[in-house]
Amino acid sequence: MNTEFDGELFSARVLEFSERAGRGAPAPGDFYTPREIRMATEILLRHGKRGTFAFFGGYPTAERRRLCCLPDYMIYDETEEGLSRAAADVVGEDIAVLRVRGSGYRTLSHRDFMGAILNLGIKRHTVGDIIADEDGFGAYVFCERKIGRFIVENLSRVASDAVTVCETELPEGFAPERKTEPIADTVASERADCVVAALVNTSRDRAKSLIVSGFVEVNYEPMEKPDEKLEPGDTVTVRGEGKFRIEGFDGVTRRGRLRLSAEKFI
């Protein structure tokens, strides 16, 4: 499967939503990653669309959020807060919250839920955040409403476990935190190839290959240079391996290596 990002197609789709709003109809768009949100924002600003769009993902702190382009009659407050409220009113009606619950036979990860949903033939841009329960037996899934109906009717297994699925309302005070596991290692330097090798427990040569092949993002932007230095606070995403956050380089060992502390999102 070709997963190469098509910037021209992305730009055209963003502008299509904006043009639809310009014709008088609110235009809820796709779910975007933080990187895509920045890209969509830059595209719309270049085309003079400031104050006509916002993003909403189903709850205030959502990572993946849907673009919402607004017609003039819906823009009653051009502040960021006002636009966000308008987007929530529009997009919120077209976002389904699904409750997926396993049998308790085994624990299930974010990757398990995501894989099962994509295996139904669903496109990733129609699904927002997936928030796995702390006990690993269930998850909340945010998605386009029509896709939600399809998932309810067709998702019966996640990994090797049977699941039930229904549309639901979010519990009061819903404020999820992604679970993480700590990583502690030593690295020769802050170079990206050194750090990525430690994060995914692989060789430095393979880490270089992942970087130059476009499989690594830092702060949701592609990284192409293995010698670029990483810093505390950076978010590193490695395709097929997961997402990580660098916490620090805490001191030097007797052999002159840096002590790396990080966390992996699970």
N, C-alpha and C positions, 0 to 999 in steps of 0.2 A: 504494500500500500504506500502511495506517495504522500508523505506528510509535510512536504516542503511548503512553506508559507508563501502565499501569493499576495504580495502587497497591492498590486493593481486591482485584483478582484476584491480584496478587503476594502480598499478605498471606494471602489464603485458601489459596494453594498452599503457602506456607511452613508454615502451621498444619496443613495436611493431612498433610505429612510428619511433623510432630511427633505428631499424633494416631495415625498409623500405628505409630510407635515405641512410643507409650503402650499400644498393644494387643499389644505383645510382639514385633514384627518390626522389625529394623533397616531404616531408610528412607533409602536414598541418593537425594538430590534432584538438582536441576538444577545446571548450571554457572553460577556467578554472577560478575559483574564485581566489582571492589573496592567500588564504590558499593553494589551489591546485597548484597554480603556484610555491609556495615555495616547496611543496612536490615533484612536478615533477622535479624541479631543483635539489633537493637533490638526487633523484633516478638516474638521468642522470649523475650527478657528481660522484656518487659512482661507476658507471659503466664506468668511464673514458671518458665521452662524453663532457668534457669541450670544449667550443669553437665550438660546432656543432649544437647549437639550440638557439632559441630566442622565444619571444612571441609578438603577435600583435593583437589588438582588433578592428581595423578599424579606429582609430584616436589615437593621441599620448597619451592622458591621460585616455584611456579606463581602467575600473576596471577589467572587465572580458576580458581575452585575449586568443587567440588561440596559442597553442604550434605549433612551426614549426621546424622540424628537417631537417637539410640541408645536402645534399651530398657533398663530398669533393670539387667537381669542382665549387660549388657555394660559397665556403668560401674563399673570396678574402681579407677579413679584419676581423681578429679575435677579434677586440675590441668590446665592448658592442654596441657601436654605429653602427659599420659595420654589426654586426650580426643582429641588429634590422632592418637595412635597407634591408638586404637580406630577412629577414622574412616578412617584409611589402610587398616586391615585390612578394613573393610567396603567402602568405596568403591573401594579399589584393585582388588578382584576384579571390579568392574564398569566399570573404565576400560581401554579399549584404547589401546595406543600403535601408531600406524601410521607406516610409513616410506613416504613418497612421494618418488619419484625421477624427474626428468626425463631427457630424452635428451642434454642438453648443447647442444641447438640454440640455446637462449636462456636468459638468467637470469630467474628467477621471484621475485616478491616475496611478502611475507606477504599482501598484498591479493589477488594472483593466486590463491594457494591457497585463501584464504577464499571468494573469489567463486566458484571452481569447485565447492567443496563446497556452498555455499548454493544454487547453481544446480541441484543434484540434488534440491532440495525439502526439504533438511534444515533443521530449526529451530536457530537459533543457540544456544539454551540446552542443546542436547545435545552441543555441541562446546566443548572447553576451549582451552588455548593451542595456537597453531600456531607452531612455532619453525623459521624458515627457515635453511637452511645458509648459512654465510658465502660459499660460492661461488655461491649463488643457483640451484643445480641440484636442490635437494631440500628436504625439510622433515620434521619430526616433528609428528604431529597427535595430540592427546589427545581422546578422545570416549567416549561411552557405548558399551559393548561391542556391543550390538545394532546401533547406528548404524555402528560400525566395520566390521562384516561387510557392511553395505550399501555403504559407501564402497569397500571392497576389490573388491566385485563390479561397481561401476558407475562409478567414477572412472577415466577413461582419458585425459583431456586437462585440462591447466591452461593457461589462456590459449591460445596457439597451439602448445603443445608436447605431445607424447605423454608420458604418465607411466606408471610401474608403481607398484602399491600393495600392501603386505603388512603383516601384523601383526608386531611385533618386540618386542624387549626394549631398554630404554634402555642405552646404553653406560655402563660404570663411570665414576663421577665426573661424570655429566651435570649441568652447571651453566651453562645458556645465558645469554648476554647479548644483548639485542635490539640490532641494529645501528642506528646513528643517523647522521644527516648534520648538520653544523653550519649554523646560521643566524646571520647577522650583519646587523643593520640599525640604523636610527635611528628613534626614535619621539618624538612630542611629549610624552608622559607615560606613566606606568604604567597609565593607564586601559585597561580590557579591550578597548574598541573599537580603540584605537590598536595594542595589542599583537597582537590577533587579525588585524588588517589586515596587519601585517608578517609574521606567521607563515604566512599562507596567500596572501600576495602579492595582496591585493585592496584595494579602496577602503575607506575608513573607514565610509562609508554602508552598504556591503554587510556589513561586519563588524558594525555595529549591528543590521542586519536579522537576521543569523545568531543573534546573542545573544538578541534579544527573541523570536525564533521558537522558541527552545529547542534550537537546534542546537549549542550550546557548553556543555561541562562543564569545571569547574575542580576538580581533585582528585576527579573522578568525581561531582561534584554539579552539578546544573543551574545555570547562571548566567543571570540575567534582566536585570541592570542593566549597561548599557554603560559607566557611569562608575565601576564598582567597580575598585579598584586590584589589580593582580597583583603577586606577589612572587617573588624567586628561589626555586627549588625547586618552584613550582607546576607541576602537570601539566595541560595544556590539551588537551582533545579536541574537535575540530570535525568534526561529522558530514559524511562525504563528502570530508574533506580530510586526516584523519589525527590522530595524537597527537603532542604536543610537550611538552618540558620547558624551562622558563625557567631559564637559568643565572645571569643577572645583568643589571643595568643599570650598565654600567661607564663612568662618566664622562659628560661633557657636551661636545658639539661646540661649535664657535665660534658656531654659530647657536642654541645653547641647547637642542638636542635630545639625548635620552638615547641612549647606545649600548646596544642590546639584543643580548645573546648568548643563543642558545637552541639546542636540538637537536630534530630531527624523527626519530621512530622509523620505520624503513623495513623 
